Amino acid sequence: MKRLTIPEPNEALPGRDISIPVEDPHITNGRNLESPFPEETETLVVAMGCFWGAERKFWETEGVWVTAVGYVGGTTPNPTYEEVCTGLTGHTEAVLVVFNPLIVSLEEMLITFWENHDPTQGMRQGNDIGTQYRSGIYFNNAEQLHAAQATKNLFSKALDAAGYGTITTEIKELDTFYYAERGHQQYLARNPFGYCGIGGTGVTCPTGVVS
């Protein structure tokens, strides 16, 4: 059985002091996965189920500079994929999105997030079950927090009208983004016919709430 509750700090795996090395640039555009990023860009970290398909959705979006996958929201330092899969690190699979707001807005990034998964499923996304598949937005400034809450409120009404349940998306300040292992970065570019569990509800997220 997959664990469906976040472990307390005293239950979490110990992890390690050494981070997983970021060995290669982005496989589709050759750009660095780690900062520094261009001055005009912003970063956003989101979780929407299996990070393989979620990352592809964003790297295919116009205005996105680079993407990377990793782990956020948990306790264990520098976790491995295998550790995250146990449910004993507290992390969820996430995507770091670096985008140019002069080309694609923060609101548009969040709409891509909301419309491409079902944020009402709690500790799962479709057939993927466990705490690592929970929905989340991990903000790094007050603007992102406001935008996340505003778009959530509107999308919640749209989902309710369509017969869906309550949004369970975790919205919290980003602590640390731990990069995932090389084989998970741009997984669907490396493996074009690999598993992609991403899928939305078909409900459109209203726009115009983020100034």
N, C-alpha and C positions, 0 to 999 in steps of 0.2 A: 504494500500500500504506500502511495506517495504521501509524504507529510503535507498537511494542509494548514499548519500554523507556523508562525515565525518563531524560531527558537529564542529562548532567553539567552543573554550573554554568557551565562554560566553553562549553558547547554551547547553552545556553538563550538565548532571545530577550531583548533588553535591557529591554523594557517601558518604563515611564515613571514620573515622580514624581507625576503627578496622578492621583487616583483617579477611577473612574467615578462620576458624581453619582447619588445616590439621590433621584429626583425626586418620586415619588408615594408615598402610603401604600398599605397592602395593599388590593388591589382588592376583596376580599370582605368586609373588616371595618373598613376605614378606619384601621387602627392603623399607627403608625410602624414602618418596617423597621429603623431604627437605634436603638441605645440612646440614652438610658436607657430600660430596660424596667421594669415594675412590680417593686418590691422583692421580692415573694414568688415571682417567676418564676426559672427556671433556663434556661440555654441548652445546646444540644447541636448539634454539627455532624456530619453523616453524608453519605456518598456511596454511591449505589446504582444507578449507571447514569445515564441521561438525567435531568437534574434537573427537567424539566417535570412528569412523572408523579409523581416522588418527592415534590415539594413538595405537590402536591395531596393525596397520601395523608396527609401530616401536617396540613395545614390543615383537613382534614375530621375530624381526631381530637379528641374532646372533651378539654378541658383545655389545648389548645394556644392560646397567646395570639396569636402571629404567626409567620409563616415568611418566608424570603427565600432566593433562590438566589445562588450565587456560585462562587468557585474557591478551592481549598485544596491544600496538599501539594506545591506546586511551588517554582520559583525566581524566575521572572519577576515583577517588581513590577507591580501594577495591570494585569493582562493583559486583553485583549479576548477575546470569544468566538471570533473568527476565529483569534487567536493560540493559544488553548487547543486548538482543533481541529487545529492542525498537529502537536501532540505535542511541541512544542519549548519549552513553558513548564514542563512537569512537573506541572501542576495537574490535578485531577480535578473534575468537576462535583459540587457539593455543595449541601446544604440546611441552612440555619440554622433550628433549631427552638427557639422560646421557649415554654416550657410551665410550667404551675402544678403543682408536685409534690403539692399538696393535693388535686388533682383527678385527675391522671394521673402515675404514678410514673416514675422513670427506667427501671426495669426494663420497664415497659410500652412506653416509647418505644423501647427497644432491641429488644423483641420485634417491634414494628411494623417496625423496620429489618430484622431478620433474615428475617422471614417474607414480605417483599414484594419480594425479589430473590433471585437465585442468587449467593451469595457465594463460589462455587467456580470462577468463570470467568476469573479473572485479569484481563487487560487487555481486558475486553469485558463486555457484558451483552446476551445475546441476539444480535440482528443488529447491535447497536451495538459497533463494534470500535475500540479505541484506548485509550491511557493515560487519557484523560479520562473513561472509563467504569468505571474500577476501583472496587472496593468499599472503603469506608474509614469508620473512626470516629475522630474528631479530638477527643480529650478535653481538658478544661480544668481538671481537678482529679483528685486521687487516687481519689475516689469513682467518678468516671466511668471511670477506667482499670480499677479493680477490677470494676465492673459489666460493662464491655465484655469483659474477659477471661473472667469467670465465665459470662456468657451465651454467649460464643463456644464455650467448652469443652463446654457442654451441647448446644448446637445442632450442634456438630461430630459428636457421638455420634449424634444423631438423623438427621443427613444421611448418616452412614456406614451406619446401619441401613437407610436407604432407597436405598442404592446410589450416592450422590453421592460426589464426590471431596473433596479437602482444601480447607478454607476458605482463601482467598487474601486475605481482608480486611486492609487496612492499618490498624493501630491505632497511632496516634502522637499526640503532644501537638500541639494546635492552635497554629500559628504566627500566620498572618494569614488572615482570611476576607475575600476580595476580592468585593465585591458585583458581580453581573452586571448587564448593561445592562437598561434599562427594559423592553424588549420580552420579556425572558426571565422577569421577575418575574410570578408567577401566570399563566404562559403559558396554561394550560388554562382559566383563568377568562376570559381575553381571547379565547381561541380554543377554544371547547368541543368542537369536533370535530377538534382538532389531534392530532398524533402523541403517543402515550403508550406508551413501551416498557417500562413497569414490569410486572413479573410475578414471582410467587414460585415456589417449588419444590413447594408443597403440603405441606411438612413443617412440623409444629408445633414451636415452640420451647418447651422445658420452662421452667417458672417456679419461683419460690421460692428463687433463688440469691443474690438481692441483698437485703441487710438494710437 
